[in-house]
Amino acid sequence: MSKHIDAEVPPVASGGGDDDYRVVSHLALYAFQEGWWERPADQRERDFRELVRRMRGAADVAWFYQVTPLEVDGDFLVWTSSHLVDAGTPAAFARNVAAALAPARGWLRTSDVRWGLTRPSQYSRAKSQQEIDPFADERRTYLVIYPFTKTVDWYLLGRDSRQGMMNEHIRLGKQYREISQLLLYSFGLQDQEFVVSYEMEDLALFSDLVYELRDTDARKFTQGDTPLHACVLADPGELAELFSAT
């Protein structure tokens, strides 16, 4: 079952054409510095709530996730997205997120950042019903993200060969309709080529899907797909209480 958590999502303007699909998305893993836990509980709660307010104002939408105790180097993850209006959008987006984080630098550090842009898939003519809409007013309980890079040999294959292997991926994915995906393109932006995000209500089902994908023909053309982050959707107010507990 999907969950509704207030994310202050604005209405999506539709201009028609492929530009409707262009989004800049930023997924960042954060960890508290040691001094955070020595501060008074009420101050921790106020500071975290203020961070939430600032992050929500930095992008068109911001979603918050609990990461601890699923990882050793992160406490929570923030997924922010904005519509790619023009060439200046990424610059404004970066300035806004940096400004939102600046007051928290004394007690918060960034453990990992993955970001990229959406675009229509070259392997599927129609928009998939399993594609994640970052601006939807509901999110599923679990989010799994990881960077992804193909080998050089993949790009030297003919278009038909690549399409055939991707058809196998698409066929398998459609057998798991409860799992949705967002693909971000990061070519020339970060070390990886893609950032893959999955949403689901059942982590075991997602693990089954990943296992099945391991023995597909396209797998041998995977150069890297780590680090992986699994996290749980959380109401920011509940996170504030969790991170201010004594």
Secondary structure, DSSP 8 states (H G I E B T S, - for coil): --EE------------SGGGG-EEEEEEEEEE-GGGGGS-HHHHHHHHHHHHHHHHHHSSEEEEEE-TTS-SS-SEEEEEEEE--STTHHHHHHHHHHHHHGGGTTTEEEEEEEEEE----SS-SS--TTB--TT-SEE-SEEEEEEEEE-HHHHHS-HHHHHHHHHHHHHHHHT-TT-EEEEEE-TTTSSSSEEEEEEES-HHHHHHHHHHHTTSGGGGGEEE----EEEEE--HHHHHHHTT--
